[in-house]
Amino acid sequence: MNVLIAGVGGQGTLLASRILGKLAEARGSDCKLNEVHGMAQRGGSVVTHVKIAEKVYSPVIAEGDADFILAFEMLEALRYCGYLKKDGIIIVNTQKIMPMPVITGAAAYPDGILGALKSKYNVVAADALSAAVEAGNVKAVNTVILGCFAGAAGIPYDEMERALSLSVKPKLLEVNKAALEKGYALVGRRPGTE
């Protein structure tokens, strides 16, 4: 399974990839990760490649080869949609985070991103920001999106919860479990019903 995680600095893309790494490890699979920073600062574009298989030789996902794209922000979904396989799924957080050119007035945030994506790809749109707030921490958007992914991919909740428990600090575990559950619910899966 090839999973491309796209977001902006500070959204927890690397943590999300590490959680998937723990999931792969628990399943006895090989996993390779590769993180690329567009701008190495909070708010800059960040993409992480996660490859999971019996044996993985390279961590880099080629264009047109991702089974899933997990986009933590809409513009990032648009930026990386070319990596998706023909029958792949983009899970996109409907949140907009304005890049520096938009903030400075040098560019405008594009309109109609979600519609454009849905016209070409299999898209699961989720208001992960609201779900994270409901779970108790605005920074748990990444975990909500992971829950959406796991629900869409048919990964049992207990396996994701175990990987989450091995990856986050104990003081943040309960809020992240709540965020994970909300992600499953956003794609119509109830934890514990696998």
C-alpha positions in Angstrom: 0.0 0.0 0.0 1.3 3.4 -1.0 0.1 6.4 1.1 1.0 10.0 0.3 0.4 12.4 3.2 0.3 16.0 2.2 -0.1 19.0 4.5 1.6 22.1 5.8 4.3 22.4 8.4 2.9 22.0 11.9 -0.1 19.8 10.9 1.6 16.5 12.1 2.3 14.8 8.8 5.4 13.1 10.1 3.6 11.8 13.2 0.8 10.4 10.9 3.5 8.6 8.9 5.1 7.2 12.0 1.7 5.9 13.2 1.3 4.1 9.8 4.8 2.7 10.3 3.9 1.3 13.7 0.7 -0.2 12.1 2.8 -1.9 9.4 5.3 -3.1 11.9 2.5 -4.7 14.0 1.2 -6.4 10.9 4.6 -7.8 10.1 5.0 -5.7 7.0 8.0 -3.7 5.8 7.5 0.1 5.8 9.6 2.9 4.4 9.0 6.6 5.0 10.3 9.7 3.2 9.5 13.2 4.2 9.9 16.2 1.8 9.6 19.8 2.9 8.6 22.4 0.3 9.6 25.1 2.7 11.2 24.0 6.0 9.0 26.1 8.2 5.7 26.1 9.9 3.1 26.7 7.3 5.2 25.5 4.3 4.2 22.5 2.1 5.2 19.1 3.5 4.7 15.7 1.9 5.5 12.3 3.3 5.7 9.1 1.3 4.7 5.9 3.2 5.2 2.5 1.4 4.0 -0.6 3.1 4.5 -4.1 1.6 6.1 -7.5 2.4 9.4 -5.9 1.2 9.9 -2.2 0.4 13.0 -1.2 -1.6 12.4 2.5 -2.0 10.4 5.0 0.1 9.5 7.2 -2.8 6.0 6.9 -4.4 6.0 7.7 -8.1 3.3 9.9 -9.7 0.2 7.8 -10.4 1.1 5.2 -7.8 -0.5 6.2 -4.5 -3.4 4.1 -3.3 -4.4 6.8 -0.9 -3.6 10.5 -0.5 -4.2 11.9 2.9 -4.5 15.7 2.4 -4.6 17.7 5.7 -5.4 20.9 3.7 -7.4 21.4 0.4 -4.7 23.2 -1.6 -2.2 20.4 -0.7 -4.7 17.9 -2.1 -4.8 19.8 -5.4 -1.0 20.1 -5.4 -0.4 16.3 -5.0 -3.4 14.7 -6.7 -1.3 13.6 -9.7 0.2 11.0 -7.4 -3.1 9.1 -7.1 -3.7 5.7 -8.8 -6.6 5.5 -11.2 -8.7 3.6 -8.5 -7.1 5.4 -5.5 -8.8 7.5 -2.9 -8.0 11.1 -1.8 -9.1 11.8 1.8 -9.1 15.6 2.1 -9.6 17.9 5.1 -11.9 20.7 4.0 -9.8 23.2 6.0 -8.1 26.1 4.2 -4.7 27.3 5.4 -3.6 30.4 3.5 0.0 30.1 2.1 2.3 33.1 2.4 1.6 34.4 -1.2 -2.1 34.6 -0.3 -1.4 36.2 3.1 0.8 38.9 1.4 -1.8 39.5 -1.3 0.5 38.3 -4.1 -1.9 35.5 -5.0 -5.5 34.3 -4.4 -6.5 31.0 -2.8 -8.1 29.0 -5.6 -11.9 28.6 -5.7 -13.6 25.3 -6.4 -10.8 23.0 -5.3 -13.1 20.3 -3.9 -15.3 20.3 -6.9 -12.3 20.0 -9.2 -11.0 17.1 -7.3 -14.3 15.3 -7.1 -14.7 15.6 -10.9 -11.6 13.6 -11.5 -10.9 11.4 -8.4 -12.6 9.3 -5.7 -12.7 11.9 -2.9 -13.7 11.6 0.7 -14.1 15.1 2.1 -14.0 15.5 5.8 -14.2 18.5 8.2 -11.4 17.2 10.2 -10.8 20.5 11.9 -14.3 20.6 13.5 -13.9 16.9 14.5 -10.6 17.6 16.1 -12.1 20.5 18.1 -14.9 18.2 19.2 -12.3 15.6 20.3 -10.7 18.2 22.5 -7.6 19.4 20.6 -7.4 21.5 17.4 -4.0 19.8 16.6 -5.6 16.4 16.3 -6.6 17.0 12.7 -3.9 14.5 11.6 -5.4 11.8 13.8 -9.0 12.5 12.5 -7.7 12.1 8.9 -5.9 8.8 9.9 -9.2 7.6 11.2 -10.9 8.5 7.9 -8.2 6.6 6.0 -8.3 3.6 8.3 -12.1 3.4 8.0 -12.0 3.8 4.2 -9.2 1.2 4.0 -11.0 -1.3 6.2 -8.3 -1.3 8.9 -9.7 -2.5 12.2 -9.9 0.2 14.9 -8.0 -1.8 17.5 -5.0 -2.1 15.2 -5.0 1.7 14.6 -5.5 2.4 18.3 -2.5 0.2 19.1 -0.3 2.0 16.6 -1.5 5.4 17.9 -0.7 4.3 21.5 2.8 3.5 20.5 3.3 6.8 18.7 1.8 9.6 20.8 2.7 10.9 24.3 0.6 9.3 27.0 -0.8 12.7 28.1 -2.2 13.2 24.5 -3.5 9.6 24.0 -7.1 10.1 25.1 -7.7 13.1 22.9 -6.1 11.3 20.0 -8.2 8.2 20.5 -11.3 10.4 20.4 -10.0 12.0 17.2 -9.4 8.6 15.7 -12.9 7.5 16.5 -14.3 10.7 14.9 -12.3 9.9 11.8 -13.8 6.5 11.5 -17.3 7.9 12.0 -16.8 10.5 9.3 -16.5 7.7 6.7 -19.4 5.8 8.2 -17.5 3.2 10.2 -18.1 2.7 13.9 -15.0 1.6 15.8 -15.4 -2.0 17.0 -17.7 -3.1 14.2 -15.1 -4.5 11.8 
